[in-house]
């Protein structure tokens, strides 16, 4: 196992979208609340470390021996929480994520997907009315002040209706993908009069930089096609003081 050259968030998310990154069946499902995703993006904007990742390079017939799953993109509490199994027979070589699934899924949802959580005081049902799909937005009008958790940038999952009734200027985070080119980025700033507001300009410039330019995804990669070794690595980093059963994990991946 060795430390690899870091990559950008944009490159990591491309790997997720192209099924270059997959989840082994030993991984638990996504559990983060929407507030924690918002907090993660604030941390990234402020250059706080988000810890390293641990990957396992899966090659050859190892791909066909075990179950692997795609990352979830559009998350809906209670109703859309399961990862889709992928047929790996004939698939290109890929990387299994042993540690960092919650963070990587959060980045994927924030940058490319949606998060639906229940609207209070409505009767329980699986519908857009009760569980509206929300996209991640960044407030370009002003920074947060005196937040107990210390956040500065206001990232928030919002519906189209939320945006229409808000007095603030919100930027849909997924739109940063179309602004990697400096020309397109500056054209967007000009067309939305964002250069006139220092906070707006600085916030959007920082977002572009941390997604497309800064190599902040640090990771270790295991290349040996040894499932026992991969499982033992997973056990050590995920036990959290609670013993994990090796034989149970073996059964879960078969």
ZADO-1210 file (C-alpha; in nm, 4 decimals, padded with zeros to 6 digits):
<atoms>
<atom x="00.0000" y="00.0000" z="00.0000" code="UNK" pos="1"/>
<atom x="00.1444" y="00.3374" z="-00.0986" code="UNK" pos="2"/>
<atom x="00.0543" y="00.7047" z="-00.0926" code="UNK" pos="3"/>
<atom x="-00.0377" y="00.8343" z="-00.4389" code="UNK" pos="4"/>
<atom x="-00.0212" y="01.1771" z="-00.6003" code="UNK" pos="5"/>
<atom x="-00.3292" y="01.3764" z="-00.4918" code="UNK" pos="6"/>
<atom x="-00.6040" y="01.4623" z="-00.7395" code="UNK" pos="7"/>
<atom x="-00.8694" y="01.7315" z="-00.7687" code="UNK" pos="8"/>
<atom x="-01.2270" y="01.6918" z="-00.6513" code="UNK" pos="9"/>
<atom x="-01.3412" y="01.7275" z="-01.0132" code="UNK" pos="10"/>
<atom x="-01.1262" y="01.4314" z="-01.1174" code="UNK" pos="11"/>
<atom x="-01.2513" y="01.2208" z="-00.8267" code="UNK" pos="12"/>
<atom x="-01.6140" y="01.2932" z="-00.9166" code="UNK" pos="13"/>
<atom x="-01.5476" y="01.2060" z="-01.2819" code="UNK" pos="14"/>
<atom x="-01.4158" y="00.8721" z="-01.1615" code="UNK" pos="15"/>
<atom x="-01.7351" y="00.8185" z="-00.9629" code="UNK" pos="16"/>
<atom x="-01.9555" y="00.9089" z="-01.2608" code="UNK" pos="17"/>
<atom x="-01.7614" y="00.6822" z="-01.4974" code="UNK" pos="18"/>
<atom x="-01.7702" y="00.3888" z="-01.2533" code="UNK" pos="19"/>
<atom x="-01.3949" y="00.4107" z="-01.2063" code="UNK" pos="20"/>
<atom x="-01.4664" y="00.4300" z="-00.8339" code="UNK" pos="21"/>
<atom x="-01.7009" y="00.1673" z="-00.6915" code="UNK" pos="22"/>
<atom x="-01.8061" y="00.0503" z="-00.3476" code="UNK" pos="23"/>
<atom x="-01.7371" y="-00.3011" z="-00.2195" code="UNK" pos="24"/>
<atom x="-02.0335" y="-00.4729" z="-00.0562" code="UNK" pos="25"/>
<atom x="-01.8613" y="-00.4561" z="00.2829" code="UNK" pos="26"/>
<atom x="-01.9278" y="-00.0813" z="00.2875" code="UNK" pos="27"/>
<atom x="-02.2304" y="00.0424" z="00.4772" code="UNK" pos="28"/>
<atom x="-02.4843" y="00.2620" z="00.3030" code="UNK" pos="29"/>
<atom x="-02.4704" y="00.6399" z="00.2983" code="UNK" pos="30"/>
<atom x="-02.5776" y="00.7856" z="00.6339" code="UNK" pos="31"/>
<atom x="-02.4833" y="01.1541" z="00.6422" code="UNK" pos="32"/>
<atom x="-02.7474" y="01.4164" z="00.7129" code="UNK" pos="33"/>
<atom x="-02.7717" y="01.7111" z="00.4747" code="UNK" pos="34"/>
<atom x="-02.6239" y="01.9484" z="00.7342" code="UNK" pos="35"/>
<atom x="-02.3042" y="01.7454" z="00.7452" code="UNK" pos="36"/>
<atom x="-02.2638" y="01.7719" z="00.3679" code="UNK" pos="37"/>
<atom x="-02.3080" y="02.1487" z="00.3897" code="UNK" pos="38"/>
<atom x="-02.0456" y="02.1592" z="00.6642" code="UNK" pos="39"/>
<atom x="-01.8042" y="01.9530" z="00.4503" code="UNK" pos="40"/>
<atom x="-01.8223" y="02.2023" z="00.1643" code="UNK" pos="41"/>
<atom x="-01.7566" y="02.4915" z="00.4036" code="UNK" pos="42"/>
<atom x="-01.4487" y="02.3066" z="00.5307" code="UNK" pos="43"/>
<atom x="-01.3197" y="02.2592" z="00.1765" code="UNK" pos="44"/>
<atom x="-01.3698" y="02.6276" z="00.0950" code="UNK" pos="45"/>
<atom x="-01.1636" y="02.7221" z="00.3992" code="UNK" pos="46"/>
<atom x="-00.8792" y="02.4841" z="00.3170" code="UNK" pos="47"/>
<atom x="-00.9466" y="02.2617" z="00.6153" code="UNK" pos="48"/>
<atom x="-00.8176" y="01.9048" z="00.5814" code="UNK" pos="49"/>
<atom x="-01.0835" y="01.6461" z="00.5009" code="UNK" pos="50"/>
<atom x="-00.8629" y="01.3440" z="00.5790" code="UNK" pos="51"/>
<atom x="-00.7152" y="01.0984" z="00.3335" code="UNK" pos="52"/>
<atom x="-00.8915" y="00.8222" z="00.1435" code="UNK" pos="53"/>
<atom x="-00.8039" y="00.4552" z="00.1102" code="UNK" pos="54"/>
<atom x="-00.8541" y="00.2860" z="-00.2256" code="UNK" pos="55"/>
<atom x="-00.8077" y="-00.0680" z="-00.3529" code="UNK" pos="56"/>
<atom x="-00.7177" y="-00.1136" z="-00.7182" code="UNK" pos="57"/>
<atom x="-00.9292" y="-00.4016" z="-00.8545" code="UNK" pos="58"/>
<atom x="-00.8010" y="-00.5772" z="-01.1645" code="UNK" pos="59"/>
<atom x="-00.8354" y="-00.8969" z="-01.3665" code="UNK" pos="60"/>
<atom x="-01.0554" y="-01.1772" z="-01.2379" code="UNK" pos="61"/>
<atom x="-01.0821" y="-01.0120" z="-00.8952" code="UNK" pos="62"/>
<atom x="-01.3520" y="-00.7920" z="-01.0519" code="UNK" pos="63"/>
<atom x="-01.5742" y="-01.0946" z="-01.1139" code="UNK" pos="64"/>
<atom x="-01.5348" y="-01.2645" z="-00.7781" code="UNK" pos="65"/>
<atom x="-01.7122" y="-01.0143" z="-00.5556" code="UNK" pos="66"/>
<atom x="-02.0046" y="-00.7724" z="-00.5456" code="UNK" pos="67"/>
<atom x="-01.9556" y="-00.4017" z="-00.6083" code="UNK" pos="68"/>
<atom x="-02.1950" y="-00.1084" z="-00.6089" code="UNK" pos="69"/>
<atom x="-02.2289" y="00.2350" z="-00.7676" code="UNK" pos="70"/>
<atom x="-02.2294" y="00.5538" z="-00.5630" code="UNK" pos="71"/>
<atom x="-02.5707" y="00.6988" z="-00.4899" code="UNK" pos="72"/>
<atom x="-02.6272" y="01.0379" z="-00.6565" code="UNK" pos="73"/>
<atom x="-02.9863" y="01.1347" z="-00.5783" code="UNK" pos="74"/>
<atom x="-03.0536" y="01.0545" z="-00.2143" code="UNK" pos="75"/>
<atom x="-03.4023" y="01.0449" z="-00.0643" code="UNK" pos="76"/>
<atom x="-03.4342" y="00.9762" z="00.3067" code="UNK" pos="77"/>
<atom x="-03.6117" y="00.6483" z="00.3827" code="UNK" pos="78"/>
<atom x="-03.7005" y="00.5755" z="00.0196" code="UNK" pos="79"/>
<atom x="-03.3916" y="00.6067" z="-00.1972" code="UNK" pos="80"/>
<atom x="-03.0966" y="00.5061" z="00.0164" code="UNK" pos="81"/>
<atom x="-02.9660" y="00.1877" z="-00.1469" code="UNK" pos="82"/>
<atom x="-02.6677" y="00.1692" z="-00.3771" code="UNK" pos="83"/>
<atom x="-02.7213" y="00.0021" z="-00.7132" code="UNK" pos="84"/>
<atom x="-02.5262" y="-00.3182" z="-00.7720" code="UNK" pos="85"/>
<atom x="-02.3127" y="-00.3116" z="-01.0856" code="UNK" pos="86"/>
<atom x="-02.2193" y="-00.6018" z="-01.3109" code="UNK" pos="87"/>
<atom x="-01.8407" y="-00.5967" z="-01.3232" code="UNK" pos="88"/>
<atom x="-01.7926" y="-00.8832" z="-01.5681" code="UNK" pos="89"/>
<atom x="-01.6229" y="-00.7283" z="-01.8702" code="UNK" pos="90"/>
<atom x="-01.5964" y="-00.3900" z="-01.6977" code="UNK" pos="91"/>
<atom x="-01.2763" y="-00.1890" z="-01.7130" code="UNK" pos="92"/>
<atom x="-01.0412" y="-00.2070" z="-01.4147" code="UNK" pos="93"/>
<atom x="-01.1650" y="00.0091" z="-01.1297" code="UNK" pos="94"/>
<atom x="-01.0931" y="00.1279" z="-00.7770" code="UNK" pos="95"/>
<atom x="-01.2859" y="00.0122" z="-00.4716" code="UNK" pos="96"/>
<atom x="-01.3229" y="00.2693" z="-00.1947" code="UNK" pos="97"/>
<atom x="-01.2303" y="00.1156" z="00.1404" code="UNK" pos="98"/>
<atom x="-01.2295" y="00.4377" z="00.3426" code="UNK" pos="99"/>
<atom x="-01.3899" y="00.7707" z="00.2552" code="UNK" pos="100"/>
<atom x="-01.7234" y="00.6555" z="00.1136" code="UNK" pos="101"/>
<atom x="-01.9308" y="00.9008" z="00.3196" code="UNK" pos="102"/>
<atom x="-01.7167" y="01.1992" z="00.2165" code="UNK" pos="103"/>
<atom x="-01.6962" y="01.0989" z="-00.1486" code="UNK" pos="104"/>
<atom x="-02.0707" y="01.0343" z="-00.1695" code="UNK" pos="105"/>
<atom x="-02.1335" y="01.3729" z="-00.0071" code="UNK" pos="106"/>
<atom x="-01.9193" y="01.5454" z="-00.2690" code="UNK" pos="107"/>
<atom x="-02.0988" y="01.3545" z="-00.5450" code="UNK" pos="108"/>
<atom x="-02.4442" y="01.4468" z="-00.4150" code="UNK" pos="109"/>
<atom x="-02.3457" y="01.8106" z="-00.3646" code="UNK" pos="110"/>
<atom x="-02.1815" y="01.8531" z="-00.7040" code="UNK" pos="111"/>
<atom x="-02.3905" y="01.6289" z="-00.9274" code="UNK" pos="112"/>
<atom x="-02.6995" y="01.5096" z="-00.7440" code="UNK" pos="113"/>
<atom x="-02.9688" y="01.5974" z="-00.4944" code="UNK" pos="114"/>
<atom x="-03.0747" y="01.5339" z="-00.1364" code="UNK" pos="115"/>
<atom x="-03.4414" y="01.4918" z="-00.0385" code="UNK" pos="116"/>
<atom x="-03.5450" y="01.5118" z="00.3246" code="UNK" pos="117"/>
<atom x="-03.8876" y="01.5332" z="00.4799" code="UNK" pos="118"/>
<atom x="-04.0819" y="01.8574" z="00.5012" code="UNK" pos="119"/>
<atom x="-04.2058" y="01.8947" z="00.8621" code="UNK" pos="120"/>
<atom x="-04.5722" y="01.8578" z="00.9561" code="UNK" pos="121"/>
<atom x="-04.6784" y="01.6783" z="00.6388" code="UNK" pos="122"/>
<atom x="-04.8308" y="01.3320" z="00.6310" code="UNK" pos="123"/>
<atom x="-04.5750" y="01.0618" z="00.5603" code="UNK" pos="124"/>
<atom x="-04.5606" y="00.9512" z="00.1973" code="UNK" pos="125"/>
<atom x="-04.3021" y="00.8949" z="-00.0715" code="UNK" pos="126"/>
<atom x="-04.3624" y="01.2037" z="-00.2838" code="UNK" pos="127"/>
<atom x="-04.1951" y="01.5229" z="-00.4021" code="UNK" pos="128"/>
<atom x="-04.4396" y="01.7167" z="-00.1878" code="UNK" pos="129"/>
<atom x="-04.3255" y="01.5516" z="00.1362" code="UNK" pos="130"/>
<atom x="-03.9677" y="01.4756" z="00.0317" code="UNK" pos="131"/>
<atom x="-03.8786" y="01.7474" z="-00.2229" code="UNK" pos="132"/>
<atom x="-03.5507" y="01.7050" z="-00.4093" code="UNK" pos="133"/>
<atom x="-03.3048" y="01.9729" z="-00.3078" code="UNK" pos="134"/>
<atom x="-02.9902" y="02.0879" z="-00.4859" code="UNK" pos="135"/>
<atom x="-02.6871" y="02.2280" z="-00.3050" code="UNK" pos="136"/>
<atom x="-02.6456" y="02.6063" z="-00.3302" code="UNK" pos="137"/>
<atom x="-02.3890" y="02.8588" z="-00.2087" code="UNK" pos="138"/>
<atom x="-02.5016" y="03.1966" z="-00.0745" code="UNK" pos="139"/>
<atom x="-02.3097" y="03.4648" z="-00.2658" code="UNK" pos="140"/>
<atom x="-02.4688" y="03.7588" z="-00.0856" code="UNK" pos="141"/>
<atom x="-02.3008" y="03.7456" z="00.2518" code="UNK" pos="142"/>
<atom x="-02.0934" y="03.5231" z="00.4810" code="UNK" pos="143"/>
<atom x="-02.2354" y="03.3553" z="00.7872" code="UNK" pos="144"/>
<atom x="-02.1684" y="03.5281" z="01.1176" code="UNK" pos="145"/>
<atom x="-02.1506" y="03.4006" z="01.4741" code="UNK" pos="146"/>
<atom x="-02.2365" y="03.0431" z="01.3800" code="UNK" pos="147"/>
<atom x="-02.1909" y="02.8015" z="01.6700" code="UNK" pos="148"/>
<atom x="-02.0182" y="02.5504" z="01.4435" code="UNK" pos="149"/>
<atom x="-01.7862" y="02.8179" z="01.3033" code="UNK" pos="150"/>
<atom x="-01.9070" y="02.8017" z="00.9434" code="UNK" pos="151"/>
<atom x="-01.8365" y="03.1003" z="00.7183" code="UNK" pos="152"/>
<atom x="-01.9805" y="02.9944" z="00.3821" code="UNK" pos="153"/>
<atom x="-02.3509" y="02.9202" z="00.3698" code="UNK" pos="154"/>
<atom x="-02.4062" y="02.6048" z="00.1696" code="UNK" pos="155"/>
<atom x="-02.7657" y="02.4902" z="00.1746" code="UNK" pos="156"/>
<atom x="-02.9829" y="02.2277" z="00.0072" code="UNK" pos="157"/>
<atom x="-03.2736" y="02.4184" z="-00.1478" code="UNK" pos="158"/>
<atom x="-03.5703" y="02.3598" z="-00.3769" code="UNK" pos="159"/>
<atom x="-03.6557" y="02.5766" z="-00.6766" code="UNK" pos="160"/>
<atom x="-03.9325" y="02.7291" z="-00.4645" code="UNK" pos="161"/>
<atom x="-03.6836" y="02.8173" z="-00.1895" code="UNK" pos="162"/>
<atom x="-03.4690" y="03.0016" z="-00.4431" code="UNK" pos="163"/>
<atom x="-03.7601" y="03.1991" z="-00.5867" code="UNK" pos="164"/>
<atom x="-03.8758" y="03.3298" z="-00.2492" code="UNK" pos="165"/>
<atom x="-03.5260" y="03.4092" z="-00.1182" code="UNK" pos="166"/>
<atom x="-03.3833" y="03.7614" z="-00.1123" code="UNK" pos="167"/>
<atom x="-03.0286" y="03.6293" z="-00.1375" code="UNK" pos="168"/>
<atom x="-02.8253" y="03.5503" z="-00.4457" code="UNK" pos="169"/>
<atom x="-02.7680" y="03.1741" z="-00.4571" code="UNK" pos="170"/>
<atom x="-02.5329" y="02.9813" z="-00.6844" code="UNK" pos="171"/>
<atom x="-02.6157" y="02.6207" z="-00.7728" code="UNK" pos="172"/>
<atom x="-02.2987" y="02.4311" z="-00.6850" code="UNK" pos="173"/>
<atom x="-02.3362" y="02.1843" z="-00.9728" code="UNK" pos="174"/>
<atom x="-02.3042" y="02.4769" z="-01.2176" code="UNK" pos="175"/>
<atom x="-01.9365" y="02.5110" z="-01.1264" code="UNK" pos="176"/>
<atom x="-01.8725" y="02.2185" z="-01.3620" code="UNK" pos="177"/>
<atom x="-01.9502" y="02.4372" z="-01.6610" code="UNK" pos="178"/>
<atom x="-01.7161" y="02.7105" z="-01.5391" code="UNK" pos="179"/>
<atom x="-01.3794" y="02.5337" z="-01.5302" code="UNK" pos="180"/>
<atom x="-01.2623" y="02.7412" z="-01.8265" code="UNK" pos="181"/>
<atom x="-01.1490" y="03.0921" z="-01.7292" code="UNK" pos="182"/>
<atom x="-01.3331" y="03.2511" z="-02.0208" code="UNK" pos="183"/>
<atom x="-01.6660" y="03.0901" z="-01.9294" code="UNK" pos="184"/>
<atom x="-01.6064" y="03.1706" z="-01.5631" code="UNK" pos="185"/>
<atom x="-01.5476" y="03.5406" z="-01.6288" code="UNK" pos="186"/>
<atom x="-01.8428" y="03.5545" z="-01.8676" code="UNK" pos="187"/>
<atom x="-02.0641" y="03.4150" z="-01.5902" code="UNK" pos="188"/>
<atom x="-01.9327" y="03.6735" z="-01.3441" code="UNK" pos="189"/>
<atom x="-02.0016" y="03.9568" z="-01.5881" code="UNK" pos="190"/>
<atom x="-02.3486" y="03.8399" z="-01.6897" code="UNK" pos="191"/>
<atom x="-02.4576" y="03.8081" z="-01.3253" code="UNK" pos="192"/>
<atom x="-02.2806" y="04.1256" z="-01.2033" code="UNK" pos="193"/>
<atom x="-02.0807" y="03.9233" z="-00.9513" code="UNK" pos="194"/>
<atom x="-01.7591" y="04.1217" z="-00.9864" code="UNK" pos="195"/>
<atom x="-01.9256" y="04.4184" z="-00.8195" code="UNK" pos="196"/>
<atom x="-01.9596" y="04.2324" z="-00.4891" code="UNK" pos="197"/>
<atom x="-01.6251" y="04.1337" z="-00.3389" code="UNK" pos="198"/>
<atom x="-01.7715" y="03.8487" z="-00.1341" code="UNK" pos="199"/>
<atom x="-01.9569" y="03.7055" z="-00.4354" code="UNK" pos="200"/>
<atom x="-01.6483" y="03.7240" z="-00.6548" code="UNK" pos="201"/>
<atom x="-01.4172" y="03.5779" z="-00.3916" code="UNK" pos="202"/>
<atom x="-01.6588" y="03.2978" z="-00.2972" code="UNK" pos="203"/>
<atom x="-01.7167" y="03.1803" z="-00.6523" code="UNK" pos="204"/>
<atom x="-01.3464" y="03.2056" z="-00.7369" code="UNK" pos="205"/>
<atom x="-01.2634" y="02.9962" z="-00.4318" code="UNK" pos="206"/>
<atom x="-01.5250" y="02.7356" z="-00.5229" code="UNK" pos="207"/>
<atom x="-01.3863" y="02.7068" z="-00.8762" code="UNK" pos="208"/>
<atom x="-01.0349" y="02.6711" z="-00.7407" code="UNK" pos="209"/>
<atom x="-01.1084" y="02.4027" z="-00.4796" code="UNK" pos="210"/>
<atom x="-01.3112" y="02.1929" z="-00.7236" code="UNK" pos="211"/>
<atom x="-01.1072" y="02.2217" z="-01.0439" code="UNK" pos="212"/>
<atom x="-00.7524" y="02.3212" z="-00.9491" code="UNK" pos="213"/>
<atom x="-00.6505" y="02.2261" z="-00.5953" code="UNK" pos="214"/>
<atom x="-00.5355" y="01.8677" z="-00.5566" code="UNK" pos="215"/>
<atom x="-00.6914" y="01.8022" z="-00.2181" code="UNK" pos="216"/>
<atom x="-00.8007" y="01.4389" z="-00.2560" code="UNK" pos="217"/>
<atom x="-00.5146" y="01.2592" z="-00.0837" code="UNK" pos="218"/>
<atom x="-00.5252" y="00.8823" z="-00.0930" code="UNK" pos="219"/>
<atom x="-00.3457" y="00.5585" z="-00.0273" code="UNK" pos="220"/>
<atom x="-00.3863" y="00.2808" z="-00.2821" code="UNK" pos="221"/>
<atom x="-00.3602" y="-00.0934" z="-00.2289" code="UNK" pos="222"/>
<atom x="-00.2759" y="-00.2754" z="-00.5515" code="UNK" pos="223"/>
<atom x="-00.2426" y="-00.6380" z="-00.4428" code="UNK" pos="224"/>
<atom x="-00.5298" y="-00.8574" z="-00.5642" code="UNK" pos="225"/>
<atom x="-00.5579" y="-01.0165" z="-00.2207" code="UNK" pos="226"/>
<atom x="-00.9103" y="-01.0024" z="-00.0787" code="UNK" pos="227"/>
<atom x="-00.7995" y="-01.1164" z="00.2673" code="UNK" pos="228"/>
<atom x="-00.5545" y="-00.8275" z="00.2871" code="UNK" pos="229"/>
<atom x="-00.8170" y="-00.5807" z="00.1647" code="UNK" pos="230"/>
<atom x="-01.0637" y="-00.7055" z="00.4265" code="UNK" pos="231"/>
<atom x="-00.8088" y="-00.6803" z="00.7045" code="UNK" pos="232"/>
<atom x="-00.7288" y="-00.3231" z="00.6029" code="UNK" pos="233"/>
<atom x="-01.1009" y="-00.2432" z="00.6049" code="UNK" pos="234"/>
<atom x="-01.1434" y="-00.4018" z="00.9496" code="UNK" pos="235"/>
<atom x="-00.8579" y="-00.2034" z="01.1007" code="UNK" pos="236"/>
<atom x="-00.9724" y="00.1346" z="00.9745" code="UNK" pos="237"/>
<atom x="-01.3436" y="00.0838" z="01.0365" code="UNK" pos="238"/>
<atom x="-01.3584" y="-00.1054" z="01.3654" code="UNK" pos="239"/>
<atom x="-01.3761" y="00.2093" z="01.5793" code="UNK" pos="240"/>
<atom x="-01.3095" y="-00.0003" z="01.8856" code="UNK" pos="241"/>
<atom x="-01.5804" y="-00.2516" z="01.7954" code="UNK" pos="242"/>
<atom x="-01.4529" y="-00.5883" z="01.6670" code="UNK" pos="243"/>
<atom x="-01.5658" y="-00.6648" z="01.3113" code="UNK" pos="244"/>
<atom x="-01.6208" y="-01.0277" z="01.2158" code="UNK" pos="245"/>
<atom x="-01.3895" y="-01.1365" z="00.9341" code="UNK" pos="246"/>
<atom x="-01.6040" y="-01.4355" z="00.8334" code="UNK" pos="247"/>
<atom x="-01.9180" y="-01.2186" z="00.8168" code="UNK" pos="248"/>
<atom x="-01.7397" y="-00.9753" z="00.5860" code="UNK" pos="249"/>
<atom x="-01.6264" y="-01.2627" z="00.3649" code="UNK" pos="250"/>
<atom x="-01.9891" y="-01.3742" z="00.3300" code="UNK" pos="251"/>
<atom x="-02.1075" y="-01.0210" z="00.2499" code="UNK" pos="252"/>
<atom x="-01.8820" y="-00.9794" z="-00.0526" code="UNK" pos="253"/>
<atom x="-01.9457" y="-01.3171" z="-00.2130" code="UNK" pos="254"/>
</atoms>
